[in-house]
Amino acid sequence: MARAEEHIRELLKLSIEDRAHAAKLLLDSLDEGIDDPEAEGLKVAELIRRAQAVRDGKAELVDADEARRRVMARLREVRGE
């Protein structure tokens, strides 16, 4: 995990376009075998929107542990646990 966070810190130093490109490459690696150009365009647009929100100081940034805690809590809520 620490290694990934080091990479993320370095990526965050890049321009918004380069960060969007890096994010797209990472997303593509998760979607191998799925070919939907419309979905692809929507993902890129969302990444750019989110990157802009971070740059403008409008996004709430949380560390990985907090993000994981929130996701797990939401999953438990959805599952009725």
N, C-alpha and C positions, 0 to 999 in steps of 0.2 A: 504494500500500500504506500509506503513512504516513497518508493521509487516513482510510482505513478504521480504522486503529489509533486515531486520535484519536476517531473515533465510538465505537469499542468502549470506550475509557477513559471516555467520558461515559456510555455505557449502563451500565457496571459500577457507577456511582454510584447507579443507580435501585434501588428495592425489588425483592425477588425476584419479585413478581407482575408488575411492569412489565418486568423483564428477560425473564421467561418470555413475556410478550405480545410483546415486540420480537423475541425469537427465533422465536416462532411465525410472526410476519409474514414474517420472512426465510425461514424454511423453506417457508412457503406460496408465496413467490415462486419457489422452486425446483421446486415440485410443481404448477405451474399445469396444469390439465387432468386431474389425478388426484384422484378423489373417493372416499376410503375413510375413513369416520368412525372405524372402530376403529383404523386406523393413526394417524389424527390424534390420538386420545386417548392412544395409547401414546407418541407423540412428545412431547406436552406433558408427560406424566408423567415421561418420561426427562429432559426439560429441567429440570423442577422438581427432580428427584433430583440432577442434576449441579450445579445452582445451589446447592442446599443443601450439597453436599459441598464446594464452593468456600467458601461462607460459614463452614462448620464447620472449615475448614483441613485437610480430609481429601483434597482433590484435589491432584494434582501439576500445577502450572501451568507451562507452557513458552511461550516466545515463538514467533512465527510461523515464524521460520527453523528452529528446532528441530523444530516440529511437521511442517513440510514435509520436513525431513531424515528423520524417522521414517517418515512416510508413504511416501516414495520408497524407503527401505530395505525396508519391508514389501512394497511392490509388486515390487521386484526379487526378494525372497525367494519370493513366491508364484509369480512367473513363472519361477523357477529360474535367474535370471541371476546 
